[in-house]
Amino acid sequence: MPNPKRRHSSSRRGKRRAHDALVNPTIVRCQNCGAPRLPHRVCGECGYYRGRQVIVVRQKGAEE
């Protein structure tokens, strides 16, 4: 297995690590119910996306 011949400088190491930072996900409020959700996703609480219902969500704790 080959080993590096010379040591990488700290600036070179930093350039490689420049894209490793963690970022918080963007969270928006649902326009229908106000629950937090990810953008461009259907709301898990009410099932609405862009002003219309696209999935039917069962109520939590309700038995059928």
Sequence and secondary structure as in RCSB ss.txt:
>XXXX:A:sequence
MPNPKRRHSSSRRGKRRAHDALVNPTIVRCQNCGAPRLPHRVCGECGYYRGRQVIVVRQKGAEE
>XXXX:A:secstr
    SS   HHHHHHHGGG        EE TTT  EE TTS  TTT EETTEE S    TT   
